[in-house]
Structures are given as structure tokens and as C-alpha cells.
Amino acid sequence: MSRKNIRLAAVVGVLTLACTATGIAAAAPGNDNGQGQNGQGQNDNDQGKRGDRHVLLISVDGMHQADLAWYVGQHPNSALAALANNGDQYTHAQTTNPSDSFPGMVAQFTGATAGQSGVYYDDTFNHDLLPAGTTDCAHTPKGAEVAMIEAMDKNQNSLDAGQGLAGLPDSILGMTGDPKTVLNPAAMPVDPATCKPVYPHQYLQVNSVFDVLHDAGKLTAWSDKHPAYSILDGKSGKAIDDLFTPEINSDSPVAGKDWTKDDKYTQQYDGYKVQAVLNEIDGKDHSGAKQVGEPSIFGMNFQSVSVAQKLPTSDGRTGGYQADGVTPGPLLSGALDYVDGQLARMLAELKAKGADKSTTVIVSAKHGQSPTKPGDLTRIDDGPIIKALNAAWKAKNPNATQDLVAFSVDDDAMLLWLNDRSQAAADFAKQWLLANNGTGNDINGNPKAYTKSGLTDVHAGADAASYLGAPANDPRHPDLVGVAQVGTVYTGGKGKIAEHGGANPADRDVPLIVFGPGAKKAVVNESVQTTQIAPTILKLLGENPQKLDAAKAHGVRELPNLG
């Protein structure tokens, strides 16, 4: 798949916020914050009444709970420490499986797992749709890639995705708040019933926080890394009033390459979204040009930490972790400093505008990253594995007219969609993969043997559907899910030392903090899921969490220990 610190002055404001009666003390146990005795917003005379409340959600992609613990221990006066030590810190939170960015973010806003939302990855396959560009829908065989990545942009090489802004990258805040307008319909799969392209917002099978809040007449905003994140925009395509999505995999005019190939430029990219959030705290739209009021729900994702975990080196600094797998190396340590400094800016701006009294801050992550120990890394070129599997299938079935594998995703998990969806075909693939051994390379690029195609377990056919919580006849779910051995990263080169998408603890163990009105000051050791963020947002904003499809159908509850 296509895959400085200004903290000092701002942290003073953060720590002041953490100590004021209108900051943490207002959210302390015993203070109902205008929720009334039953937490349903009965006291409308309170300054922080439900109708005036806001949630700022931040995803620090790649961050582990262990990273948060390390950083707070090393930087007790940091913004992250102020948040963690003065809010509800959930020390056993897990993101979705698969731990890809797309289902990870969808989960936080819908409460749904991949099997419930129908979103298994950002680049997948659907057995019931037609390939992009199809015009003869009556005679074209079903089966299509669903590429909700930069390939869906009108111009994937441009930061504005093809909008045509002059003066990029400095002008990027002028990018549209309706990214559907910079998506290319010709790059979308086609619905055989209508013979029309399927936009991302039409693909999601459940409703979202944005749907509920928009229907309630509340202002909504978000910022993310691809225009295809308009998948969150609801069936109407209008649930997010202001969606800012500069294309992260575009060519950087400054670096001359993808923004994720150099962490310095990833931080520059993240900085555009930070400014959008600061503008929204000030009551403006993401561009800062129009006064609209602070959104009820808004926020962004950071990419800097994820990139610093993946890159072997950047700007002369080593990426990833030290040998213990806990202590960040110099590049990652710098990325954590950067994110902390930007969080401090947001918190200081909330206080400066008086919005700290009414804004709850939630910090988590779409996904973690694996491996953390450099010595565990085994890079495996998945291309020859898939090719050999197809060859073995045709040798066994000489009359087969198609490859066995229709589509594959291999980051640090192996997801296969098969042309032959029979259980026998899935079992064949499973047995072949578990019998396949070979040679990859280690952290230094030296040869390193692998077994079982780098996998520890394989779920095939009906078992794959069950493993992901999907109906067996779901046309979207992978026909085979391979759980990678710790350290396996599928890549044809040597440019990555970690990845996500899999089910290992380092992929899924993420931080989760709820800070401000509605939260308590506590360390919560109960196991929770990031799916619980969605109903929690609605509760904090005075809406019924049961309005979420996932909450109603699957019993997803808000996070425990809230005020």
C-alpha cells in the first residue's frame, strides 16, 4: 500500500488549566458539571451546560500506551502529563482488528468494529461491486478493488488533491471543507444496481457521531489525511460541516517527495491541521476565514509519531525504538516532543478563549505499530509469496481460469480476497501459507529466515468471517486473515522498520485519555475498546448514545468512570 518544540510557554497555560477550578476541578468527582444527578444535562443554568459543550478528539497515530507512560515519566511537566494525570487515563485500551487507520478511525466515530461497519482496511476488495470505470454494468463480472486512499483523488500528487490552489503548500488552509469535490468518480468502484460510482460516504454500513450531531443541529468538523476520509460524512454526505483533508501521500513541494518520507516534513504537514484546529477553537472554519462558532465535535490525527516509528532514519536520526523496545530512539523522541508541543498549543488556546470550561479533550490513536524491538524485525517480500500461492493453486487446478488471490493487503497482517470463495479454496491457501518458508531480511538488511510465510495463525473462509465478526456471506470481508508473527513486516524493500494493520499487542494497545468536563481524575485499569469513544462523545455532548447503530445493535457502551 502507498503507503521546535514551542512547548515551554504553552505548557505554562496547560498546567494553569490543570489547576484551575474551571479546568480539572470542575470535572472532579462530585461535580456534576451541569449534568444533573442522572448525568443527562438537567441543569441548563450551569456555565458548561450540555448545549454549549464541545469535544476535541485527537488521534496520535502509532502511539502506544507504553509510549504515553514513558513520555509522562520522562516529561512530568508536559502537556501529555497534564492530560494523563488530571483526567481519566485508560491504561488497557485497544483499537480495532485489523488495526489499519481506516477502520481505526471509523471505530472511534461509529462505535463499530470492521465486521459491523464493513470497513476492513483503506484499500480492500468487494465481491459485489464492479471495477472502477465500468460502464457496461449488465455484462461486467462482479468483484472490485475499493481503494479509499490517495488513488481516489483527482490529483494524488497535489496536497490539495487536485483542487487547484495557487501557492501550495502555504495556501493549503484554503482547501475545501467538502473533500468529495476533489475525489475522482472514475477511481471509485461501481454499484451494479445503479451503474454509478460508490463514494466513500455511501460505503459505510452504520451511522456515525457526525450523523447524530448534525441531525441535532450541532456544528461538526474534522481533519484527516486523505479526502477519502469523507467516508465519515454520513449517508447524506453532509454530516461533517467542515472536513479538512490535505493529501499526506502527495508530493511535498518542499521535500520533493511524499510527506511521509521525512519526519520533518510530516511535522510540517501535521502543522497545517493543527492550525485548522486552532482556528476552530477560535470559532472559525478550518481556513480561519469565516466565523462559525466552535464545533461540537472536532479534531485531527497526527502522523508524525507513526512515521518516526516506521522510518529507519530521517534527518540523520535513527527511527523506531532502542533495543529494549520501550525507549524511543532520537527520531521518535523528537516526534513525541512535537506532538506534545502542539497539544500544549491547543490547550493554551482553549484556555485563552475560555473554551476550557466547556471542551472535553480525548486523546487516543487509530493504531499502534509493530514491532517495537528492532531485533524482532523480519521484512518479507509478500509479492513472491502471493505469486507462488497462485502458481500452486493452478498446478492443483489446471482448469482454473483465474488466480486464486483476487486482491491482497499485507502490512503486518495478511488479508487475502479470493476469486474462489469456497471453503476448500480458503483451506488450500491456509495450508500452503503455513507450509511456506523462506528468507527475508533483518533490521540491518541482512538475510533472515522466516517460517509459515511470517504468520503464526491463519483464519480461512467461514473462520475468517467469524474472526472479524462479519456475516459469512459478507461480500466485503477478507477470505483469509493471516495473523503475523511478532516482527513480521511485509515489504519489498528496506525502507520500513515497523507497520500496523495486524493483531499483535503493539498494533492494538493504544493510549486513551478523557480530560476536562465530564471526566474524573483517575487511572482506569479496566479493559476498554476505542469503539467506546463514539458513544462517549455523544454522552459528553448531551445526546443519546443509543442513536448510534453500533450502540443499539451491538451494545457498545460509553467509557466507564466518567462524571
N, C-alpha and C positions, 0 to 999 in steps of 0.2 A: 504493500500500500504506500501511496505517496505520503508517502509519509515524510558622590554617588550615594551612595546612601545618604539621604537627606533626613534620616530618621531622628536626629537629635532634637531639633526644635519641635517636630511633630509629636514625638513621644512625650514631651512635657505636657502637651494637650491631652494625650491619651491617658497618662497617669492622673492628670487632674480629673478627667472624665471618670476614671475608675474609682475616684474617691469622693465624688460629689454626691450630695443627696439626691440629685435629679438623674444621676447616672446609675451606678450599680446599686446604691442603696435603695433607689426607687423600685428595683426589681428583686430586692432581697426577700427571703421567706417572711411571710406575714403581711407583706404589702400586696394588695390585690391589683394595683396598677389600673384601677378603673374597671376591673373585670367583674366585680361583684363577687359574692360568696361562691357562686357556681361557675365563675370564670367565663361568663357569657356576655360581658360588656354591659352590665346593668347600670353602672354609674357613669352616665354620659356627661356629668359635670366635671369629671376629672380632666386635668390638662392633657393627659395621654389617652383620651377616650378612644374606643375602638375605631371609630370612623376617621380618626386622624393618624392612625398608626401606619408604620411602614416596615418593610423587611428588606434588608440589604444582604443578598446572598453572594458569597464569594467561593469559587472553586479554585483551589490551588492544585492544578492537575499534577499528578505524580507524587504528591506529598503523602507520607505515611504517618500514622500516629507516632511511630518511633521518631520520626523527624521532628514532630512538634515537641515531644518530650525532650529530645536532645537540645533543640533550639531554646526552649524556655529555660532549661537548666543552665545553658551557657550564656544566655542573654536575659537575665531576670528583669531588666528594665525595658524590654522590647514591647512592641505593640502586641505581638502574639502572646507574650506572657501576661499582659494586661487583660487580654480577651480570655485566655485559658484559666487564669487564676481568679477571675471575677465573674465568670459565667458558668453555665452547665458545660462541663467537658466530658464527652462520652468517649471513654478510653477503649471500648471494644465495638467500634463501628465498622461495618463492611459495606463496600459498594457492590454493584451488580456482578453477575456472572452470565455472559462474558463481561470482562472488565474494560471494555472499549469505551472511548469518550462518548460516543453517541448514546448507547443505552444507559451509560452512567449519568449523563445529563438529563435524559428523558426520565429516568427514575426519580431524580430529585424534584422534578416538576409535575410528575403524574402519580407517583407512588407505585408504579407498575414495574414488574420485572420484565426482562426481554420477552419471555414467553407470553406475557399478558399484553404488552404494548405492541408486539410484532416487530420490534426494532432490536435486532441481534448484533448489529455492527453498523458502521457508517457505509461500508461497501459490502453488499450482500447479493443474494440471488433469490428470485421469486418464481416458483414453478407455474404460477397462474397469470403472470403478466407477459407482455410481448416486448421484444427488444426495442431500445430507443430508436426512433426514426421510422418505425413500422407504419406503413400506410395501407397495406393490404391486410387488414385485421382478420378477414374471414379465412385466409389461407395460410397465415403465418403460424408455425408451431409455437406453442407457449413455452416460456422459460426465458427470463431476462435478468441481467445484472441490474442492481439498483445502487447506483454509485452516488451517494449523497456526500460527496467530497468536492474538491476543487474542480474536478472534471465536469461538474454540473454548472459552473459559472459561464457567463458569456465570454469572459476572458480570464482564464485561470492564472495568467501571468501578471495580472494587474491587481494591486492592493484593493482597488475599489470594485474588483470582479467584472469590470467592463462598463461601469457607469460612464466613464469618460471625463473624470475630474481633471482639471489642469493643476499643475503644481504639486503632484504627488511626490513624496508621501506627506508633506506638510499640510496638504489640504484635505486629508482623509476624514477629518471630522465632518466634512461636508457630504460624506457618503449618505445615501438614502437610509431612512429608517424602515423601509419596506423592501427587504432584500429579494423578495420574489421577483422584483422588477429587473434584477441583474442575473437571474437564472436563465439558462438556455433550455427551452422546452424540448429541443431536438436531442438533448442529452438525457432526457427522462424516460423511464420505461412507459409503456403504453397500456392502457386499460383495454382489454379485448371487447368489453361490453360497449364502450363509448368510442373507442378508437382515438382517444385523446391522451395526451401526456399526463402522468401522475405526478403532481407537485409534492414536495416533501410534506407540506401541511395536510395533504389528503391521505398520506400513508399511515399516520399514527392511528392506532386502533382504539385509543382511550382518550378521554379529555384531560386537560391539564389545569394547574393552578391559574394559568393565564385565562383560560376559558371562564372559570368560575368568577374570577375577579373582574374581568371585562364585562361579563353579564351583570355584575353587581354595580356597574358604572364607575369602577375604580381604574385609575391610570396604571398602565403596566409598561415595563421596559426591560431590556436585557441586552447583553453584548457577548458575542462568542466568535469563534474562529473561522467559520465558513458561512456563506449565505444559506447553505442547505440547513442550517440550524433554524430556518423558518419552519421546520417540522414542528416546532413548539407553538406555532401561530394559530393552532386550532382549526377545526374543520371549516370555519368561515374564512380562515386566512387573515383574520383581523383582530385576533385576541391580544396580540402584543402591539401596543400603540407606537413603540419606538424600539426597533430591533437593529442594533449596530453590529455589523458582521464583516469587518475588514478581512480579506483573504490571507491567512497566515502562510499558505504554501505558494504565494505569488513570488515573483522575482523582486527582491529588495533593490530599489534604485540606489541605495547607499552601499549595500554589501555586494550587489551584483549577483545575488543568488537567493534561494529560498531563505525566508526569515528564520527558519529553524536550524539552519546550518551553522550559526554563530550565535552564542547565547547573548552577546552584547546587543545584537540586532533583535533577538527575541524580546529582550527587555524593552528596546525601543518600541517594538510592536505592542507589547503589553501596555506601554505608557499611553498609547492612544486611547485604549479602552479605559484606563484609569482616569484620564481627563474627561472622558464621557461620563463616568460615574460621578466625578466631582461636579460636572455641570448639572447632573440630575439632582445631586444633593442640594445644589443652589436653586432648584426649582425650574431648571431649563431643560430643553430637549438635549440629546446627546451632543449635538453640534455646539451648544451654547448660544444659539442664535434666537431661540424662541422661548418665552416664559410659559411654562405649562403647569408648574407645581411638582413637588417631589412625588415620584411614583409610589404606589402602594407596595409594589414588588419591583425590584431592580437589582442589578449587579453584573458580574462578569466572571470569566475564567482567566487565570494566569497560566501561561505556557512556559515561563522561564525555568521553573524547577524541573518540569518534565524534560525539557531539552538538556538541562545540565546533568540530569541523570543518564541520558542516552548517549551524549557525545563523548568519545574517548578523550578529546582535548578541544579546547576553544580558547582563542586569545592567549595561548601559552600556558593555560591552566588545565590540569587533569580533571576530567569529569567523573561522575559517579561517587562512590564511597571508598573509604580506606579499607584495608584488609579485613577489619572486623565487621564490615557490612553495616555499621551503625553510624560511624563518624563520617560526615560529609567531607568529600575532597574539596580542594580550593574552589573549583568552578561551582559546585553545588552549594557550598557555604556562601559564596557571593550571591547566588541566585536567591537563597533564602533571605539573605540580608536585603536584597532588592524588594522582594515581596513584602517583607516586614515593614520596610520604609514606606511603601505605597499604602499598606493598610493603615499606618500611622497617619498618613495624609488624609485618608478618608475619614478616620475617626476624629481627627482635629477639625475637619471641615464640618462634620456633623455637629460638633460642639459649637463651633463658631456661628453656625446658623440656628442654633437652638434645637436642632433636629435630633440630638442625642436623647432627648426626653421622650421621643415617640418612635424611634427607629431601633428595631432589633437586628443585630448583626449575626448572621450564620456563616461559619467558615467550615468548609469540608473539601472534598476532592472527588472528581469524576472517577478517578482510578489511582492506583499506586503504580509501582514499577518493579520489575524483577529481571535479573537477580540484583541483590544489593551487595553481596560478597563478590569481588572481582574474580576470585578463584573458582567460583561456581559456573562462570560463563562458558557456554558451548554454543558457538554460532554455527548454524546448519543451513545450508542452501536448500530450501524446500523445493525449488524448481525441478531438480533431477529426481527427487522423491516422487512428486506427482507424475512426472513423465514415466518413471519406471512402474508405478502403480497402474497407470493406463495401459502400458505395454503388457503387463502381467494379466490384466483383465481381458485384453483382446486375444492373448495367447490361449486363455481358457475358454473364451467365447469368440471363435473365429468369425462368426456371423454378425458380431456386433458392428453396428454402423456408426456408433458414436463413442467417444472416450467415456470412461466411467465417470470421471470428475468433470462436472459442468463448470464449477467455479470453486475457488479456494481462498481462504483468508488464513494467513499464517504469520502471527507476530510472536507471541509466546504462548500461543494455543494453536491448534489446527482445526479449522472449521471447513468441512467439505460439503458441497451440494452436489448430488449425483444425478446424472441423466437417467440412470436406472434406479428408481426409488424402492425397489423390492428389498425385503429384509435380507434375502440371500446376497444381493449385491453389497449391501452395507456390511454384512458379516464378512464377506470376502475382503473388502477394504480394511476392515479392522484386523483381521488375521494377518494380512500382508504387511500392514504397517508395523504391527507388533513383532514381526519376524525380521524386519529390515534393520540392518546395522550398517554403519558407515563411518566416515571421518569428517569432522568439522574443524573448527579452529578455536583456540582459547583467547583469553584477554590480550595476549601478546601477538596473536595471529599465528601461533604455532599449531601444527596438526593436533587434533584431539578426537579420540574415538567416541562414537555415540552408539547407543543401542536403542532398539524399539522405535526407530525414527525420531528419537528425542522425547518420546512420550512415556508416561507412567500408567495411563489408563485410557481407554477408548470407549465411547458410548456411540452405538451404531443403530440406525433405524429407529424403531419404536423406543429404544432405550435413550437415544439422543433427545427425542421429544420429551420424554419423561424427565430426563436430567435437567432440561431447560424450562420445565413447567409449561410446555406447549401442547396443544391438541395433536394427536398423532397425524391427523390429516392436514395440519397447517402447511400451506404451500411455501411459507417463509423460512421455517426453521432449518438449520443445517441437518443434513442426513447423517453426518458423523461429526462428533466433537472429540478431539484428542486433547487430553489434559497433559500439559508438558511437564517433563522433569524439571525440577528447580535448576535454573541456569540456562535452559534452552532458549535461544533467541533465533528465530527463523529469518535469515537474511543472506543474500547472495554475496555480500561484501564484508568489510570490516569496519564499517562506519558507525555501528551501534554497539553499545555495551549493556543495554537493558531495553526492555519493551513492556507492554501491557496488553491486556486482552484475555489473559488466562485466568486460572482459578487458584493459583498459589497464594499463600497468605500475603506476600509482598505485593501482589496485584490488587488485593481486595481490602487490606487493613488500612483504613484512611482516618484522618482526624475528623472530629465533628464537635464544634463549639456553638452554643447558642448564648449570646451576650446581650444584655440590655433589658428593656421592658418585657416582662413575661418569662424571664429566665431567673434562675436562682444561682447562687454561688456554691457549686458542688462538683465533685468528681463522681461521675456515674459509671460504675463498672459493669452494668447490665449490658448484654449484647443487644445491639440495635443495628438497623439497616438504613442506608441512605434513602431508601424508598419512603421512610417515615418523615423525611424533610417536607414532602409535599403537604400532607395533612397538617403538619406543624405550622407551616406558613399560613394556611387558612385559619387555623385556630388563633394564631397571633393577630391576625387581621380581622377577627370577628366573624368569619364565615364558617359555615358548617363543613367540616372535613368530609362528611358523607356525600357531599356533592361531587366528589371525585369518583369516577367509575371504579378505579382500583380499590379505593377505600370501601366502597359499598359492596363490590363483588368479592373482594378477597380479604376483607377485614384488616386492611392496613391501618395501623393506629398512629397517632401523633407520638412524638418522643416522650419518654417518661420524665418525671421530676420537674416539669415546667410549672410556673406560677399560676 
